[in-house]
Each structure stands twice: as C-alpha cells, then as structure tokens.
C-alpha cells in the first residue's frame, strides 16, 4: 500500500506542477525580480544591420509558396541585407518552379530527406550572419524580421523565436487556447532563465550557434537546451509576429502532434535534455518543469490511475480522485455531442496528452522519423 501511495502522490504532484504550479512560480519569480532592466547596449542608428538568410523549407507547397516568397520580399528589412532561400524537400509539384518565378534568391531542389536535412542543406548555402526560418504557410508582419533580429544585439543570445497566432480558428481544435497560455509562459521564461522551446513559424539563430541536428530532432525543441549548454541564451520576441492557419479539428491536431512527438525520446533521453549540467539552476528548473514533466504526462497519468485503483479502499480522497479522472474522460467523450467549450478543452487535453505517448510508441516501433508531411487544412 505504501508504494502505491508514493506513486499516486508523486504522479499527481508532477502533473499539477507542470500544468499549474509551474507557471504560477514563474509569475512569482518575475514579480520578485521586478521590472526587467533596460539593456545597457546603446544602439548605433548608423550601423549596418546584419545580413540575414531567411530559409523556407518546403514540401509540395505550390498552393502557398508564391505568396510566401512575396511575403518575405515585402518585409521591412533592407533588401540588400536579406537573402531568401527556398529549400524543396523532394517536392513532386511545382514548388521549385513557382519559388524561382516569384523571386527567391536561391531555390534548392533537394532529394527527399526530411525537414531537418533540408534545413541543414539550406544553412550550408546561407550567407547570413543570422539564419531565420519560416514555415511556408506562415505570414509575417512587415516589421517581424527587424524585431527578431534586434534580439541578437545581445551577444549572449543564440536563438530567438517570435509570436505565432492562428487564423481561421474554425472547427473544434482548442490549440489556440493552449497556445495563448504557452506564449504567456514563454514570455516569463524568456525574462528569467530563457525559453525552453520555440516554434516553426518564426524564429532565427545566430549562424555561429547553429547546430546541424539529426533527422529526428527539431529546432523548436532541441536548440533552446542544446544552445544553453553551449553558453547561449534563447529568448522570446513577442513583437515579431506571424500568422498561420490552424488545423481545424482536434483529431487533426492529435495526428499532427503525434507525428511531432516521435522525436521526443531522442531529444529528451538520447540528447540528454533531462541532464541539468550546463543549464544553471533557473533554466534547469524550467526544463524539468515545462519539458521533461510535460512529456512525461501520459505516463504519469497511467501511473496515477493504476495507483488510484490500488488505493480505492484506502480512503475517500482516492475515490474522489478516481471520480475526477473519470469525469475528465467523460467530458472528453461527450465533447462531440455537446459542442460546449469545457468538454472541447477536455477532449483537446486528453488527445494531445495521448499523442505524446503514442508518438513515443511510434518511435519505438518504427525507428526515428525522417520525412515530414503537411497538416491537412493549414494551407
């Protein structure tokens, strides 16, 4: 009985911490620290802005690639300091032809190798001091690149990501609600130890800090902790804004996240995300709370349920805990019939949490991923 109680309370505490108490502790730490001091690096208005290579990795993007090239070339950044590279990952449609016709500076027609291999190949050809990345379906605000590049005025910054908002939020996907919470947490992290993850829609890396990652890794999840161990900070720049279309259904979001989570065992275990050496205390706390425990959530839920079933006769609190778990699953199951917001949020949480576990199962069963697919409804 004692081991079951230890598992029950440890699992419950870890789940509550990663989702609830962690952001609250960040807010408390930010309040204790007070206002962020203004940077003491005077800007030189006459200084030439850094040369930037903006890379768009694309796979069968003929529907959006012309608009993406036009969006990039319209950015409020000196044209002579901007290199636009479209890297096609073995596209079978007119992506390469249309990107060239739209005016991209360099279009790479690469064999199918996966997104990471495509991005690595583009970086090898890039001439910029700063290497920025965008999804083909992301639309940047005119000043987004300028705002993103300004983060690198701080010589300690190696990685900066902007803010993505989701357009056309039709359907029952609650990713937008989750993402707003995530952006709030990210802003707090950025001002403290540094962000623990980025996003694929708008981000940039100092060329000297870039890491050529293996196919199963991702810039979003690997760069913040790998660069931190190399002495760089990763920051969030909310003024650098981009918009993407959201997957319309929660089932589509589940499939998208399941594909994304296939690389989690390699990133967390093999690459030692969990290892705090080189982080510093505050960033180590962020990684443990926001990443390691978040990715462990499906396994923690299973342990919690199994321990809970073992403890049903040990007191009313365990019966109440089981009832709450059943209520969560019941709300998730009822979301399609009611259409109400709370059941939809419950369904989103259950499916997205399950996607982590199933992504890990896919990795164990099929090996590391390489190729990538577009999410339906996001173009």
C-alpha beads as a LAMMPS data file, in Angstrom:
LAMMPS data file: protein, C-alpha beads

379 atoms
378 bonds

1 atom types
1 bond types

-500.0 500.0 xlo xhi
-500.0 500.0 ylo yhi
-500.0 500.0 zlo zhi

Masses

1 110.0

Atoms # bond

1 1 1 0.000 0.000 0.000
2 1 1 2.825 2.421 0.808
3 1 1 4.477 2.182 -2.667
4 1 1 1.079 2.795 -4.308
5 1 1 0.587 5.924 -2.196
6 1 1 4.046 7.193 -3.110
7 1 1 3.365 6.648 -6.825
8 1 1 -0.082 8.232 -6.577
9 1 1 1.038 11.412 -4.839
10 1 1 4.256 11.806 -6.836
11 1 1 2.393 11.411 -10.146
12 1 1 -0.384 13.785 -9.104
13 1 1 2.103 16.400 -7.895
14 1 1 4.128 16.189 -11.130
15 1 1 1.021 16.588 -13.329
16 1 1 -0.296 19.526 -11.316
17 1 1 3.123 21.162 -11.225
18 1 1 3.827 21.076 -14.960
19 1 1 0.377 22.433 -15.832
20 1 1 -0.495 24.713 -12.897
21 1 1 2.101 25.479 -10.252
22 1 1 4.997 25.922 -12.673
23 1 1 3.536 28.982 -14.442
24 1 1 2.486 30.350 -11.056
25 1 1 6.044 30.042 -9.720
26 1 1 7.376 31.780 -12.832
27 1 1 4.970 34.668 -12.269
28 1 1 6.054 34.867 -8.618
29 1 1 9.734 34.872 -9.569
30 1 1 9.134 37.605 -12.145
31 1 1 7.350 39.716 -9.545
32 1 1 10.138 39.240 -7.025
33 1 1 12.731 40.228 -9.585
34 1 1 10.866 43.393 -10.528
35 1 1 10.846 45.171 -13.886
36 1 1 13.318 43.922 -16.446
37 1 1 16.269 46.318 -16.609
38 1 1 16.741 48.193 -19.861
39 1 1 19.647 46.910 -21.954
40 1 1 22.840 48.883 -21.487
41 1 1 23.923 48.359 -25.079
42 1 1 23.492 51.690 -26.900
43 1 1 22.216 51.175 -30.435
44 1 1 24.006 52.831 -33.312
45 1 1 21.394 54.154 -35.771
46 1 1 24.059 54.334 -38.486
47 1 1 25.250 50.758 -38.043
48 1 1 24.560 48.414 -40.943
49 1 1 22.031 45.721 -39.997
50 1 1 23.299 42.153 -40.015
51 1 1 22.922 40.103 -43.167
52 1 1 20.049 37.647 -42.753
53 1 1 19.315 34.443 -44.641
54 1 1 15.605 33.617 -44.407
55 1 1 15.045 29.915 -45.089
56 1 1 11.715 28.367 -46.050
57 1 1 11.784 24.558 -46.101
58 1 1 9.019 23.329 -48.402
59 1 1 7.444 20.037 -49.386
60 1 1 4.746 20.203 -52.086
61 1 1 3.825 23.798 -51.273
62 1 1 2.671 25.000 -54.718
63 1 1 -0.540 26.382 -53.195
64 1 1 1.265 28.837 -50.917
65 1 1 4.894 29.224 -51.981
66 1 1 4.375 32.247 -54.261
67 1 1 2.533 34.091 -51.503
68 1 1 5.268 33.132 -49.024
69 1 1 8.035 34.483 -51.267
70 1 1 6.080 37.706 -51.797
71 1 1 5.523 37.990 -48.039
72 1 1 9.242 37.576 -47.364
73 1 1 10.333 40.067 -50.006
74 1 1 7.892 42.643 -48.626
75 1 1 9.432 42.579 -45.145
76 1 1 10.620 45.888 -43.738
77 1 1 14.287 44.922 -43.870
78 1 1 16.993 46.232 -46.229
79 1 1 16.709 44.105 -49.359
80 1 1 20.454 44.064 -49.939
81 1 1 20.904 42.572 -46.455
82 1 1 18.277 39.841 -46.927
83 1 1 18.838 36.513 -48.677
84 1 1 15.697 34.439 -49.272
85 1 1 16.282 30.703 -49.661
86 1 1 13.537 28.222 -50.532
87 1 1 14.668 24.639 -49.945
88 1 1 12.444 21.996 -51.506
89 1 1 12.481 18.597 -49.810
90 1 1 11.870 16.481 -52.903
91 1 1 8.647 18.262 -53.863
92 1 1 6.649 16.475 -56.562
93 1 1 4.588 19.512 -57.574
94 1 1 5.517 22.970 -58.944
95 1 1 7.032 24.309 -55.701
96 1 1 10.534 24.790 -57.154
97 1 1 9.332 26.383 -60.385
98 1 1 6.958 28.775 -58.627
99 1 1 9.510 29.777 -55.979
100 1 1 12.027 30.681 -58.669
101 1 1 9.445 32.610 -60.643
102 1 1 8.339 34.511 -57.531
103 1 1 11.835 35.897 -56.971
104 1 1 13.522 33.817 -54.257
105 1 1 17.270 34.471 -54.238
106 1 1 18.157 30.794 -54.045
107 1 1 15.952 27.772 -54.643
108 1 1 17.361 24.366 -53.700
109 1 1 15.789 21.355 -55.408
110 1 1 16.883 18.680 -52.954
111 1 1 16.177 14.948 -52.840
112 1 1 13.627 13.836 -50.242
113 1 1 15.439 13.720 -46.926
114 1 1 13.160 15.232 -44.287
115 1 1 12.755 18.719 -42.908
116 1 1 15.893 18.702 -40.785
117 1 1 18.114 17.557 -43.648
118 1 1 16.526 20.204 -45.858
119 1 1 17.143 22.967 -43.330
120 1 1 20.714 21.804 -42.779
121 1 1 21.405 21.878 -46.520
122 1 1 19.990 25.392 -46.778
123 1 1 22.115 26.642 -43.862
124 1 1 25.238 25.272 -45.556
125 1 1 24.459 27.528 -48.540
126 1 1 23.354 30.536 -46.476
127 1 1 25.499 33.659 -46.349
128 1 1 23.802 35.465 -43.463
129 1 1 25.180 36.206 -40.024
130 1 1 21.671 35.443 -38.776
131 1 1 19.709 32.491 -40.157
132 1 1 15.940 32.908 -39.889
133 1 1 13.330 30.231 -40.574
134 1 1 9.665 30.278 -41.532
135 1 1 7.009 27.746 -42.441
136 1 1 5.694 28.036 -45.980
137 1 1 2.196 28.802 -44.701
138 1 1 3.277 31.474 -42.185
139 1 1 2.590 35.141 -42.908
140 1 1 4.920 37.598 -41.164
141 1 1 4.077 41.149 -40.209
142 1 1 6.179 43.702 -42.078
143 1 1 8.466 44.520 -39.133
144 1 1 8.726 40.944 -37.825
145 1 1 12.209 40.228 -39.138
146 1 1 13.563 43.522 -37.845
147 1 1 12.129 42.849 -34.379
148 1 1 13.518 39.298 -34.413
149 1 1 16.986 40.408 -35.458
150 1 1 17.102 43.061 -32.727
151 1 1 17.262 40.268 -30.136
152 1 1 20.759 39.457 -31.385
153 1 1 22.046 42.867 -30.318
154 1 1 22.639 40.977 -27.082
155 1 1 25.802 38.948 -27.776
156 1 1 24.619 36.227 -25.366
157 1 1 21.535 35.414 -27.465
158 1 1 21.903 32.483 -29.834
159 1 1 18.231 31.751 -30.648
160 1 1 15.121 33.914 -30.822
161 1 1 11.561 32.958 -31.674
162 1 1 8.633 35.211 -32.438
163 1 1 4.932 35.028 -31.702
164 1 1 2.602 32.926 -33.837
165 1 1 -1.145 33.453 -33.783
166 1 1 -3.635 31.202 -35.529
167 1 1 -6.045 32.426 -38.204
168 1 1 -9.394 30.906 -39.212
169 1 1 -9.908 29.025 -35.924
170 1 1 -12.939 27.139 -37.207
171 1 1 -13.806 23.652 -36.030
172 1 1 -13.250 22.167 -32.577
173 1 1 -9.484 22.443 -32.201
174 1 1 -8.534 24.279 -28.992
175 1 1 -4.870 24.709 -29.930
176 1 1 -5.362 28.484 -29.911
177 1 1 -6.326 28.469 -26.226
178 1 1 -3.331 26.309 -25.361
179 1 1 -1.016 28.464 -27.454
180 1 1 -2.063 31.681 -25.719
181 1 1 -1.182 30.105 -22.369
182 1 1 2.071 28.792 -23.798
183 1 1 3.069 32.232 -25.077
184 1 1 2.456 33.727 -21.637
185 1 1 4.699 31.105 -20.043
186 1 1 7.313 31.628 -22.717
187 1 1 7.434 35.363 -22.063
188 1 1 8.065 34.720 -18.370
189 1 1 10.752 32.133 -19.153
190 1 1 12.468 34.465 -21.599
191 1 1 12.974 37.121 -18.928
192 1 1 14.249 34.566 -16.407
193 1 1 16.320 31.552 -17.478
194 1 1 15.419 31.578 -21.176
195 1 1 12.733 29.846 -23.226
196 1 1 12.601 26.052 -23.283
197 1 1 11.045 25.676 -26.763
198 1 1 10.347 27.705 -29.865
199 1 1 8.006 27.422 -32.834
200 1 1 8.495 26.643 -36.503
201 1 1 6.619 29.633 -37.875
202 1 1 9.067 32.422 -36.997
203 1 1 12.495 32.098 -35.411
204 1 1 16.164 32.846 -36.009
205 1 1 19.560 31.506 -34.960
206 1 1 22.955 33.124 -34.856
207 1 1 24.943 31.396 -37.620
208 1 1 27.829 30.710 -35.277
209 1 1 25.471 28.983 -32.831
210 1 1 23.670 26.780 -35.384
211 1 1 23.739 23.035 -34.767
212 1 1 23.355 20.505 -37.597
213 1 1 20.839 18.197 -35.938
214 1 1 19.929 14.596 -36.684
215 1 1 16.742 13.919 -38.735
216 1 1 14.551 13.002 -35.738
217 1 1 15.324 16.243 -33.888
218 1 1 13.706 19.654 -34.272
219 1 1 14.950 23.204 -33.948
220 1 1 11.927 24.056 -31.773
221 1 1 12.768 21.601 -29.020
222 1 1 16.489 20.962 -29.416
223 1 1 18.017 24.401 -29.927
224 1 1 16.975 26.055 -26.646
225 1 1 18.551 23.431 -24.401
226 1 1 21.481 22.486 -26.654
227 1 1 22.472 26.112 -27.156
228 1 1 22.108 26.784 -23.427
229 1 1 24.671 24.052 -22.709
230 1 1 26.944 25.760 -25.231
231 1 1 26.611 29.080 -23.382
232 1 1 23.882 30.784 -25.473
233 1 1 20.513 32.172 -24.336
234 1 1 17.235 31.565 -26.156
235 1 1 14.616 34.315 -25.994
236 1 1 11.035 35.034 -26.973
237 1 1 10.311 38.168 -29.035
238 1 1 6.536 38.806 -28.892
239 1 1 6.865 41.882 -31.121
240 1 1 7.964 39.636 -34.014
241 1 1 4.560 38.378 -35.141
242 1 1 3.421 35.797 -37.661
243 1 1 0.109 34.148 -38.510
244 1 1 -0.635 30.576 -39.528
245 1 1 -3.792 28.641 -40.243
246 1 1 -4.697 26.191 -37.510
247 1 1 -5.594 22.557 -38.046
248 1 1 -9.411 22.780 -37.941
249 1 1 -10.195 19.660 -35.908
250 1 1 -8.833 18.322 -32.648
251 1 1 -8.379 14.945 -34.352
252 1 1 -6.152 16.638 -36.927
253 1 1 -4.220 18.333 -34.129
254 1 1 -3.817 14.953 -32.434
255 1 1 -2.354 13.462 -35.644
256 1 1 -0.030 16.457 -36.104
257 1 1 1.283 16.285 -32.552
258 1 1 1.663 12.514 -32.709
259 1 1 3.982 12.981 -35.696
260 1 1 5.879 15.722 -33.846
261 1 1 6.311 13.628 -30.697
262 1 1 8.069 10.750 -32.481
263 1 1 11.389 12.518 -31.883
264 1 1 10.808 13.128 -28.161
265 1 1 12.673 10.012 -26.901
266 1 1 15.743 11.030 -28.933
267 1 1 15.613 14.641 -27.742
268 1 1 14.827 14.044 -24.067
269 1 1 16.762 10.817 -23.458
270 1 1 19.459 10.356 -26.095
271 1 1 20.400 14.043 -26.298
272 1 1 20.088 14.380 -22.519
273 1 1 17.614 17.204 -22.287
274 1 1 16.950 15.917 -18.776
275 1 1 20.603 16.392 -17.723
276 1 1 20.897 19.739 -15.854
277 1 1 24.659 20.068 -16.306
278 1 1 25.431 23.292 -18.148
279 1 1 21.982 24.851 -17.616
280 1 1 22.272 26.817 -14.420
281 1 1 19.666 26.378 -11.641
282 1 1 16.871 28.503 -13.114
283 1 1 16.970 27.056 -16.619
284 1 1 17.266 23.546 -15.174
285 1 1 14.075 24.204 -13.208
286 1 1 12.342 25.414 -16.384
287 1 1 13.412 22.394 -18.433
288 1 1 12.345 19.925 -15.737
289 1 1 9.002 21.633 -15.133
290 1 1 7.984 22.672 -18.638
291 1 1 9.556 19.987 -20.825
292 1 1 10.535 16.791 -19.015
293 1 1 7.406 16.593 -16.844
294 1 1 5.159 17.769 -19.701
295 1 1 6.440 14.998 -21.983
296 1 1 6.105 12.505 -19.136
297 1 1 2.430 13.464 -18.629
298 1 1 0.824 10.447 -20.385
299 1 1 2.953 8.023 -18.399
300 1 1 2.276 9.925 -15.185
301 1 1 -1.471 9.713 -15.870
302 1 1 -1.213 5.945 -16.356
303 1 1 0.765 5.544 -13.119
304 1 1 -1.715 7.769 -11.298
305 1 1 -4.674 5.694 -12.494
306 1 1 -3.083 2.356 -11.652
307 1 1 -2.066 3.519 -8.176
308 1 1 -5.506 5.053 -7.684
309 1 1 -7.225 1.740 -8.451
310 1 1 -4.969 0.003 -5.941
311 1 1 -5.886 2.575 -3.255
312 1 1 -9.665 2.718 -3.611
313 1 1 -10.181 1.175 -0.177
314 1 1 -7.580 3.429 1.469
315 1 1 -9.861 6.442 1.935
316 1 1 -12.413 8.773 0.376
317 1 1 -9.769 11.007 -1.197
318 1 1 -8.729 8.188 -3.536
319 1 1 -12.314 7.511 -4.561
320 1 1 -12.725 11.229 -5.255
321 1 1 -9.536 11.261 -7.319
322 1 1 -10.796 8.358 -9.434
323 1 1 -14.111 10.130 -9.945
324 1 1 -12.296 13.228 -11.194
325 1 1 -10.258 11.205 -13.659
326 1 1 -13.413 9.523 -14.905
327 1 1 -15.104 12.929 -15.214
328 1 1 -12.255 14.227 -17.377
329 1 1 -12.553 11.263 -19.720
330 1 1 -16.339 11.557 -19.712
331 1 1 -16.208 15.235 -20.651
332 1 1 -13.763 14.456 -23.435
333 1 1 -16.009 11.707 -24.781
334 1 1 -19.069 13.978 -24.651
335 1 1 -17.477 16.897 -26.494
336 1 1 -18.721 15.810 -29.899
337 1 1 -22.306 15.576 -28.703
338 1 1 -22.492 18.824 -26.737
339 1 1 -20.136 21.196 -28.571
340 1 1 -19.654 23.101 -25.297
341 1 1 -16.300 24.720 -24.555
342 1 1 -15.332 22.794 -21.408
343 1 1 -15.830 19.342 -22.978
344 1 1 -13.884 20.525 -26.021
345 1 1 -10.991 21.612 -23.803
346 1 1 -11.130 18.253 -22.012
347 1 1 -11.023 16.399 -25.328
348 1 1 -8.110 18.535 -26.506
349 1 1 -6.161 17.824 -23.316
350 1 1 -6.814 14.063 -23.418
351 1 1 -5.925 13.652 -27.099
352 1 1 -2.856 15.887 -27.024
353 1 1 -1.554 14.153 -23.892
354 1 1 -2.161 10.773 -25.522
355 1 1 -0.309 11.943 -28.641
356 1 1 2.927 12.134 -26.648
357 1 1 2.681 8.528 -25.534
358 1 1 1.652 7.298 -28.975
359 1 1 4.431 9.294 -30.615
360 1 1 6.924 7.559 -28.324
361 1 1 5.327 4.213 -29.219
362 1 1 5.717 5.022 -32.930
363 1 1 9.381 5.838 -32.347
364 1 1 9.982 2.533 -30.555
365 1 1 8.087 0.552 -33.183
366 1 1 9.237 2.253 -36.407
367 1 1 12.544 3.899 -35.558
368 1 1 13.465 7.566 -35.919
369 1 1 11.474 9.685 -38.376
370 1 1 12.926 11.443 -41.391
371 1 1 10.238 12.553 -43.812
372 1 1 7.609 15.131 -42.881
373 1 1 4.054 15.754 -44.022
374 1 1 1.854 18.815 -44.140
375 1 1 -1.084 19.041 -41.752
376 1 1 -4.423 18.969 -43.510
377 1 1 -6.346 22.240 -43.515
378 1 1 -3.390 24.500 -42.710
379 1 1 -2.778 25.778 -46.260

Bonds

1 1 1 2
2 1 2 3
3 1 3 4
4 1 4 5
5 1 5 6
6 1 6 7
7 1 7 8
8 1 8 9
9 1 9 10
10 1 10 11
11 1 11 12
12 1 12 13
13 1 13 14
14 1 14 15
15 1 15 16
16 1 16 17
17 1 17 18
18 1 18 19
19 1 19 20
20 1 20 21
21 1 21 22
22 1 22 23
23 1 23 24
24 1 24 25
25 1 25 26
26 1 26 27
27 1 27 28
28 1 28 29
29 1 29 30
30 1 30 31
31 1 31 32
32 1 32 33
33 1 33 34
34 1 34 35
35 1 35 36
36 1 36 37
37 1 37 38
38 1 38 39
39 1 39 40
40 1 40 41
41 1 41 42
42 1 42 43
43 1 43 44
44 1 44 45
45 1 45 46
46 1 46 47
47 1 47 48
48 1 48 49
49 1 49 50
50 1 50 51
51 1 51 52
52 1 52 53
53 1 53 54
54 1 54 55
55 1 55 56
56 1 56 57
57 1 57 58
58 1 58 59
59 1 59 60
60 1 60 61
61 1 61 62
62 1 62 63
63 1 63 64
64 1 64 65
65 1 65 66
66 1 66 67
67 1 67 68
68 1 68 69
69 1 69 70
70 1 70 71
71 1 71 72
72 1 72 73
73 1 73 74
74 1 74 75
75 1 75 76
76 1 76 77
77 1 77 78
78 1 78 79
79 1 79 80
80 1 80 81
81 1 81 82
82 1 82 83
83 1 83 84
84 1 84 85
85 1 85 86
86 1 86 87
87 1 87 88
88 1 88 89
89 1 89 90
90 1 90 91
91 1 91 92
92 1 92 93
93 1 93 94
94 1 94 95
95 1 95 96
96 1 96 97
97 1 97 98
98 1 98 99
99 1 99 100
100 1 100 101
101 1 101 102
102 1 102 103
103 1 103 104
104 1 104 105
105 1 105 106
106 1 106 107
107 1 107 108
108 1 108 109
109 1 109 110
110 1 110 111
111 1 111 112
112 1 112 113
113 1 113 114
114 1 114 115
115 1 115 116
116 1 116 117
117 1 117 118
118 1 118 119
119 1 119 120
120 1 120 121
121 1 121 122
122 1 122 123
123 1 123 124
124 1 124 125
125 1 125 126
126 1 126 127
127 1 127 128
128 1 128 129
129 1 129 130
130 1 130 131
131 1 131 132
132 1 132 133
133 1 133 134
134 1 134 135
135 1 135 136
136 1 136 137
137 1 137 138
138 1 138 139
139 1 139 140
140 1 140 141
141 1 141 142
142 1 142 143
143 1 143 144
144 1 144 145
145 1 145 146
146 1 146 147
147 1 147 148
148 1 148 149
149 1 149 150
150 1 150 151
151 1 151 152
152 1 152 153
153 1 153 154
154 1 154 155
155 1 155 156
156 1 156 157
157 1 157 158
158 1 158 159
159 1 159 160
160 1 160 161
161 1 161 162
162 1 162 163
163 1 163 164
164 1 164 165
165 1 165 166
166 1 166 167
167 1 167 168
168 1 168 169
169 1 169 170
170 1 170 171
171 1 171 172
172 1 172 173
173 1 173 174
174 1 174 175
175 1 175 176
176 1 176 177
177 1 177 178
178 1 178 179
179 1 179 180
180 1 180 181
181 1 181 182
182 1 182 183
183 1 183 184
184 1 184 185
185 1 185 186
186 1 186 187
187 1 187 188
188 1 188 189
189 1 189 190
190 1 190 191
191 1 191 192
192 1 192 193
193 1 193 194
194 1 194 195
195 1 195 196
196 1 196 197
197 1 197 198
198 1 198 199
199 1 199 200
200 1 200 201
201 1 201 202
202 1 202 203
203 1 203 204
204 1 204 205
205 1 205 206
206 1 206 207
207 1 207 208
208 1 208 209
209 1 209 210
210 1 210 211
211 1 211 212
212 1 212 213
213 1 213 214
214 1 214 215
215 1 215 216
216 1 216 217
217 1 217 218
218 1 218 219
219 1 219 220
220 1 220 221
221 1 221 222
222 1 222 223
223 1 223 224
224 1 224 225
225 1 225 226
226 1 226 227
227 1 227 228
228 1 228 229
229 1 229 230
230 1 230 231
231 1 231 232
232 1 232 233
233 1 233 234
234 1 234 235
235 1 235 236
236 1 236 237
237 1 237 238
238 1 238 239
239 1 239 240
240 1 240 241
241 1 241 242
242 1 242 243
243 1 243 244
244 1 244 245
245 1 245 246
246 1 246 247
247 1 247 248
248 1 248 249
249 1 249 250
250 1 250 251
251 1 251 252
252 1 252 253
253 1 253 254
254 1 254 255
255 1 255 256
256 1 256 257
257 1 257 258
258 1 258 259
259 1 259 260
260 1 260 261
261 1 261 262
262 1 262 263
263 1 263 264
264 1 264 265
265 1 265 266
266 1 266 267
267 1 267 268
268 1 268 269
269 1 269 270
270 1 270 271
271 1 271 272
272 1 272 273
273 1 273 274
274 1 274 275
275 1 275 276
276 1 276 277
277 1 277 278
278 1 278 279
279 1 279 280
280 1 280 281
281 1 281 282
282 1 282 283
283 1 283 284
284 1 284 285
285 1 285 286
286 1 286 287
287 1 287 288
288 1 288 289
289 1 289 290
290 1 290 291
291 1 291 292
292 1 292 293
293 1 293 294
294 1 294 295
295 1 295 296
296 1 296 297
297 1 297 298
298 1 298 299
299 1 299 300
300 1 300 301
301 1 301 302
302 1 302 303
303 1 303 304
304 1 304 305
305 1 305 306
306 1 306 307
307 1 307 308
308 1 308 309
309 1 309 310
310 1 310 311
311 1 311 312
312 1 312 313
313 1 313 314
314 1 314 315
315 1 315 316
316 1 316 317
317 1 317 318
318 1 318 319
319 1 319 320
320 1 320 321
321 1 321 322
322 1 322 323
323 1 323 324
324 1 324 325
325 1 325 326
326 1 326 327
327 1 327 328
328 1 328 329
329 1 329 330
330 1 330 331
331 1 331 332
332 1 332 333
333 1 333 334
334 1 334 335
335 1 335 336
336 1 336 337
337 1 337 338
338 1 338 339
339 1 339 340
340 1 340 341
341 1 341 342
342 1 342 343
343 1 343 344
344 1 344 345
345 1 345 346
346 1 346 347
347 1 347 348
348 1 348 349
349 1 349 350
350 1 350 351
351 1 351 352
352 1 352 353
353 1 353 354
354 1 354 355
355 1 355 356
356 1 356 357
357 1 357 358
358 1 358 359
359 1 359 360
360 1 360 361
361 1 361 362
362 1 362 363
363 1 363 364
364 1 364 365
365 1 365 366
366 1 366 367
367 1 367 368
368 1 368 369
369 1 369 370
370 1 370 371
371 1 371 372
372 1 372 373
373 1 373 374
374 1 374 375
375 1 375 376
376 1 376 377
377 1 377 378
378 1 378 379
